[in-house]
């Protein structure tokens, strides 16, 4: 198990597809059900021949993600992320 960042396979096209087909639909569905969320919400995805797929949703920092993601916070505290 491991994490790599930045992921060389996560292109602008894949980011756009994830936003349109995974991220926004998930957040919109949660809001529609009255399940609003404030905090860090992680979408763990993988590349499939039919497009990106969700492995899991998570709302915590665990290893190994923390070690890879925190340097991209630009020195901000967790409260600011």
Short mmCIF file of the C-alpha atoms (twelve columns), coordinates in Angstrom:
data_MODEL
# 
_entry.id   MODEL 
# 
loop_
_atom_site.group_PDB 
_atom_site.id 
_atom_site.type_symbol 
_atom_site.label_atom_id 
_atom_site.label_alt_id 
_atom_site.label_comp_id 
_atom_site.label_asym_id 
_atom_site.label_seq_id 
_atom_site.Cartn_x 
_atom_site.Cartn_y 
_atom_site.Cartn_z 
_atom_site.pdbx_PDB_model_num 
ATOM 1  C CA . UNK A 1  0.000   0.000  0.000   1 
ATOM 2  C CA . UNK A 2  1.303   3.453  -0.776  1 
ATOM 3  C CA . UNK A 3  0.660   6.930  -2.050  1 
ATOM 4  C CA . UNK A 4  2.421   8.975  -4.712  1 
ATOM 5  C CA . UNK A 5  2.102   12.725 -5.250  1 
ATOM 6  C CA . UNK A 6  1.989   14.341 -7.588  1 
ATOM 7  C CA . UNK A 7  0.527   11.461 -9.544  1 
ATOM 8  C CA . UNK A 8  1.913   11.610 -13.096 1 
ATOM 9  C CA . UNK A 9  -1.209  9.851  -14.410 1 
ATOM 10 C CA . UNK A 10 -3.653  12.390 -12.934 1 
ATOM 11 C CA . UNK A 11 -3.910  14.669 -15.946 1 
ATOM 12 C CA . UNK A 12 -6.075  17.761 -16.419 1 
ATOM 13 C CA . UNK A 13 -8.512  15.645 -18.461 1 
ATOM 14 C CA . UNK A 14 -8.834  13.065 -15.688 1 
ATOM 15 C CA . UNK A 15 -9.205  15.834 -13.100 1 
ATOM 16 C CA . UNK A 16 -12.048 17.337 -15.135 1 
ATOM 17 C CA . UNK A 17 -13.745 13.948 -15.524 1 
ATOM 18 C CA . UNK A 18 -13.423 13.266 -11.781 1 
ATOM 19 C CA . UNK A 19 -14.904 16.675 -10.981 1 
ATOM 20 C CA . UNK A 20 -17.846 16.196 -13.349 1 
ATOM 21 C CA . UNK A 21 -18.598 12.516 -12.706 1 
ATOM 22 C CA . UNK A 22 -17.464 11.871 -9.116  1 
ATOM 23 C CA . UNK A 23 -16.691 14.892 -6.929  1 
ATOM 24 C CA . UNK A 24 -19.557 17.279 -7.733  1 
ATOM 25 C CA . UNK A 25 -22.254 14.562 -8.013  1 
ATOM 26 C CA . UNK A 26 -21.204 13.188 -4.617  1 
ATOM 27 C CA . UNK A 27 -21.244 16.584 -2.895  1 
ATOM 28 C CA . UNK A 28 -24.526 17.557 -4.593  1 
ATOM 29 C CA . UNK A 29 -26.173 14.279 -3.522  1 
ATOM 30 C CA . UNK A 30 -24.968 14.729 0.067   1 
ATOM 31 C CA . UNK A 31 -26.331 18.279 0.143   1 
ATOM 32 C CA . UNK A 32 -29.647 17.170 -1.392  1 
ATOM 33 C CA . UNK A 33 -30.020 14.637 1.435   1 
ATOM 34 C CA . UNK A 34 -29.199 17.275 4.046   1 
ATOM 35 C CA . UNK A 35 -25.827 15.671 4.762   1 
ATOM 36 C CA . UNK A 36 -23.670 18.769 4.472   1 
ATOM 37 C CA . UNK A 37 -20.033 18.383 5.402   1 
ATOM 38 C CA . UNK A 38 -17.305 20.741 6.539   1 
ATOM 39 C CA . UNK A 39 -13.781 19.474 6.637   1 
ATOM 40 C CA . UNK A 40 -11.448 17.378 4.545   1 
ATOM 41 C CA . UNK A 41 -13.233 14.852 2.340   1 
ATOM 42 C CA . UNK A 42 -10.962 12.432 0.481   1 
ATOM 43 C CA . UNK A 43 -12.020 10.665 -2.693  1 
ATOM 44 C CA . UNK A 44 -9.784  7.658  -3.212  1 
ATOM 45 C CA . UNK A 45 -9.983  6.764  -6.891  1 
ATOM 46 C CA . UNK A 46 -8.281  4.518  -9.397  1 
ATOM 47 C CA . UNK A 47 -7.829  4.598  -13.149 1 
ATOM 48 C CA . UNK A 48 -9.982  2.091  -15.028 1 
ATOM 49 C CA . UNK A 49 -10.218 1.558  -18.777 1 
ATOM 50 C CA . UNK A 50 -13.783 2.969  -18.559 1 
ATOM 51 C CA . UNK A 51 -12.675 6.077  -16.655 1 
ATOM 52 C CA . UNK A 52 -11.910 6.909  -13.019 1 
ATOM 53 C CA . UNK A 53 -13.701 4.888  -10.321 1 
ATOM 54 C CA . UNK A 54 -14.147 5.444  -6.582  1 
ATOM 55 C CA . UNK A 55 -12.497 2.993  -4.192  1 
ATOM 56 C CA . UNK A 56 -13.634 4.774  -1.038  1 
ATOM 57 C CA . UNK A 57 -14.605 8.050  0.549   1 
ATOM 58 C CA . UNK A 58 -12.740 9.123  3.651   1 
ATOM 59 C CA . UNK A 59 -12.670 12.100 5.984   1 
ATOM 60 C CA . UNK A 60 -9.545  11.558 7.998   1 
ATOM 61 C CA . UNK A 61 -5.817  11.773 7.583   1 
ATOM 62 C CA . UNK A 62 -4.172  8.376  7.821   1 
ATOM 63 C CA . UNK A 63 -0.895  6.969  6.700   1 
ATOM 64 C CA . UNK A 64 0.452   6.923  4.099   1 
ATOM 65 C CA . UNK A 65 -1.722  9.756  2.690   1 
ATOM 66 C CA . UNK A 66 -0.711  12.267 5.352   1 
ATOM 67 C CA . UNK A 67 2.978   11.998 4.579   1 
ATOM 68 C CA . UNK A 68 2.333   12.724 0.907   1 
ATOM 69 C CA . UNK A 69 -0.463  15.315 1.107   1 
ATOM 70 C CA . UNK A 70 0.696   17.626 3.906   1 
ATOM 71 C CA . UNK A 71 3.698   19.042 2.007   1 
ATOM 72 C CA . UNK A 72 1.173   20.424 -0.522  1 
ATOM 73 C CA . UNK A 73 -0.586  22.380 2.225   1 
ATOM 74 C CA . UNK A 74 2.032   25.104 1.792   1 
ATOM 75 C CA . UNK A 75 2.794   25.476 5.492   1 
ATOM 76 C CA . UNK A 76 -0.831  26.066 6.471   1 
ATOM 77 C CA . UNK A 77 -2.170  24.435 9.596   1 
ATOM 78 C CA . UNK A 78 -4.715  21.637 9.365   1 
ATOM 79 C CA . UNK A 79 -7.361  24.116 10.468  1 
ATOM 80 C CA . UNK A 80 -6.711  26.149 7.300   1 
ATOM 81 C CA . UNK A 81 -6.859  23.225 4.869   1 
# 
